Amino acid sequence: MNESFLFLAEGFEEIEALTAVDVMRRAGISVKTVSITSALQVKGAHGVTVNADVIYDNTLFSSPEWLVLPGGMPGATNLYEYAPLQGLLRRQAESGNGRIAAICAAPAVVLGQMGLLKGRRATCYPGFENLMEGAIVEDSPVVTDGKFVLGNGPANALIWALNIVKEAKGADVANQVANGMLLYPEADTEFGGFFG
């Protein structure tokens, strides 16, 4: 399994970033947090500082499995304005098997403005739909279309992260992680209704 990467910019949405990393690691997906700044410490939208695993400029991105974009403002704008990340996202979108996940403002501010969602089903934080260039926007907590897993906001971060696990490792593993976190009171309860 190839490495996955979650990108942190100043002003990122903390609950979205940390939920994705936590859930992916619980499922056995190797994921590193990447600062797009010159420092490992990145301050989130609500004043929570996170120590990233690596700095973008010091990292090799060799056929990544997942590229993950939390939302938050101005975090999503900072991700969009970071040219090296745009190039990496374009290569991932054109790759044979690489996947991209984004939530909240990031599907619109980053992927939508880059034109990567044209003709695809998508969701984003309400109010950013005008940036979803050519996308088929749905009012849904999570939408999965092709290589994209997109979420609409912080309250759905856990469901979005579980959808990443479902796409990466299958519904059985996603259900095991969800049940292990007590999302459901009974073991082996299906939660297909949450999947996009």
HELIX and SHEET records of a PDB file:
HELIX    1   1 GLU A   14  ARG A   26  1                                  13    
HELIX    2   2 TYR A   56  ASN A   58  5                                   3    
HELIX    3   3 GLY A   75  TYR A   80  1                                   6    
HELIX    4   4 ALA A   83  GLU A   94  1                                  12    
HELIX    5   5 ALA A  106  ALA A  106  1                                   1    
HELIX    6   6 PRO A  107  GLY A  112  3                                   6    
HELIX    7   7 GLU A  129  LEU A  131  5                                   3    
HELIX    8   8 PRO A  154  ASN A  156  5                                   3    
HELIX    9   9 ALA A  157  LYS A  169  1                                  13    
HELIX   10  10 ALA A  171  GLY A  180  1                                  10    
HELIX   11  11 GLY A  192  PHE A  194  5                                   3    
SHEET    1   A 7 VAL A  54  ILE A  55  0                                        
SHEET    2   A 7 VAL A  31  SER A  35  1                                        
SHEET    3   A 7 SER A   4  LEU A   8  1                                        
SHEET    4   A 7 TRP A  66  LEU A  69  1                                        
SHEET    5   A 7 ARG A  99  ILE A 103  1                                        
SHEET    6   A 7 PHE A 148  GLY A 151  1                                        
SHEET    7   A 7 VAL A 142  ASP A 145 -1                                        
SHEET    1   B 2 GLN A  41  LYS A  43  0                                        
SHEET    2   B 2 THR A  49  ASN A  51 -1                                        
SHEET    1   C 2 ARG A 121  ALA A 122  0                                        
SHEET    2   C 2 ILE A 136  VAL A 137  1                                        
END                                                                             
